[in-house]
Amino acid sequence: MQLFLDEVTSKERVLEDMNKMNAFGGGDRLTGTRGQRDYCAWLKDEIRAMGIDVVSKEYRFYRWEAQEWSLTVDGQPVAVSSPFHYSGLTGEAGVTAKLCAVCNNPLDFQRARGKIAVCHIRNLSAISSKVAFNKRRSLPADLEVEKSYRGPVSTSFVKTLLTFWSLRLAGVKGMICVWEDMSDAMVDGQCLNFILGYLKVPVLWVNETEGKKVFAAAKAKKSATLRLTGRIERDAVTESFHAVIKGTGGTDEAIIVNTHTDGCNFSEENGGIGMLAMMRWFKAHPAKRNLIFAFVTGHFRLPVFRVGIMTSNQATGRWLKDNKEMWNGGRYKAVAGCSVEHLGCTEWKDVNGVYTRTNDIDTELVYTGNKHLDDVYYKAVQGRTLLRTMTLRGHNTMHFGEGQPLSKKHIPEIALVTAPDYLCSVDYSGKSHMDKFNLDLMYEQIHTFVRCVEILDGMTKKEIGRSQPYSLGLGRLK
């Protein structure tokens, strides 16, 4: 495939930018961290170097940061996969109490009052993906949504969403969550769950191998010491910012291109790198419509930054609320949007209990706001040599990724939200999971979204159409 981006942004430049992003912290670009702030400062410098103005809005919030964690069971150390972010903190000595195995429901937590609860978090298998997904089409055509959308992210969202609020009410001193039916390598470093509020009870994640030791100790009524130290920054600073490349058509109509800037590895979130490449292209080849590039914060602190109470509401909703003139007809009227997230992801799955690369392309999940935009997307991918993609319609109020707020404001969007199992995993080796990165794929994906914007720019507002509402019921998986 001949990529016209070479004119202004080479593949080598994209890799250079990726390495720069990773240098700010492979797992230290979460919301409000020094890593995220430095990443944003660099992004803004790169945009200004193109001669484009940047408008920024600062936010302050209550930030939780884990620093050290450990678990000792019956006097023996147990390896911890990761802390449960925004759960709670202990003193240097930790908390010591008897272990109590509990079922994953609010009522059972009462048995663990004054103790350290131990809970099975088993890989999803009983909930059909038809509840959350509705496939439009795919390339190749026989690509299917998994019958039950499994893995650490979906499992943690479903199985820790309601029951964990009961921890505070039950008077539990701490909790150990045990991943099950997932390899130890897959669950290592998972930064989950990030859609809950501050729980105040300290919680640690443990893999299945170590979890067996913990459950055996709980059955024998042994004690454990759970330690999770860190700090609370009550006035932490973070920011969202945007930049506009003026169109040549003398219109107030605009196309929004958005992503978030907080993340924990190469894929989460490298959308900003893709958007820099897009901006370099459109600075040299302006569109007729105005192009608004929005870099938002808060994806990893959604309880603070989302607008509304729905757990699926994403951080771009805050940017839309605070910048209405940029999309609702004040200064600009958004006729379409493109959301760019999680570029260059290879697929890694458990195979006979071993976490390994299973495909050079993790399925590109792409929400398309209506049938016209679905056609635009498939026109844009023509000629690609690396392609394994599926388009979806928002379904049963669920729409994952930062395209969701655009859809909610009736802005028809094309939104990439590839979801590998390592998406929210911190790589404690400091390599940011770059062994799972496919540069050629990312470069083609950037090219695809340049083409999407160009095709949309050549369509009338009527041809683009309106954003479809969510479909309801059981969705199509194939």
Number of C-alpha atoms within 10 A of each C-alpha: 9 9 15 12 18 14 10 16 17 15 17 12 14 19 16 13 19 19 16 14 26 24 16 18 24 27 28 20 26 27 27 27 20 16 23 25 20 16 22 25 12 15 22 21 15 14 17 13 10 13 11 16 15 16 11 15 13 10 15 14 17 14 19 22 18 18 11 12 21 18 23 17 19 19 11 11 13 19 16 21 25 23 30 24 26 24 24 23 29 20 10 12 11 18 19 19 17 20 29 27 24 21 15 19 15 16 12 15 26 18 16 22 17 17 24 28 27 26 22 18 25 20 20 19 14 10 13 17 19 21 17 22 25 25 22 19 20 21 15 11 11 10 16 15 19 13 14 17 19 20 22 27 23 16 20 22 16 14 18 18 14 13 16 21 17 17 24 15 12 19 17 22 23 32 26 27 25 23 27 20 15 21 19 19 15 23 26 21 21 24 25 22 24 20 23 21 15 16 18 16 20 26 30 24 26 27 25 22 15 17 23 14 15 28 21 13 19 22 12 13 14 17 20 25 21 26 23 25 20 16 13 14 14 11 12 15 17 21 20 21 19 22 19 20 19 20 20 12 12 10 13 18 23 28 26 24 25 25 30 27 30 30 28 29 28 30 27 26 24 26 23 28 26 24 24 21 23 22 26 18 19 19 19 11 13 18 21 17 25 24 26 22 25 26 25 28 29 27 27 26 25 21 21 17 21 23 19 12 8 11 15 18 27 28 28 28 22 21 23 19 14 11 15 14 14 22 24 17 13 11 14 20 20 25 26 28 27 27 26 29 27 24 29 26 26 22 20 20 20 18 11 8 13 14 16 15 16 13 13 18 23 24 23 24 20 27 31 29 31 22 16 16 24 21 11 21 24 17 14 20 20 12 13 15 12 15 20 17 21 26 22 25 26 25 21 18 17 18 24 23 26 26 33 26 25 27 25 18 13 17 26 27 29 29 31 28 21 26 23 23 20 28 22 25 28 26 19 13 9 15 17 24 21 19 10 20 19 16 19 13 21 24 23 24 23 24 22 21 24 23 19 21 25 19 16 24 22 13 12 10 14 8 11 22 18 20 22 17 16 17 15 15 12 15 21 18 18 16
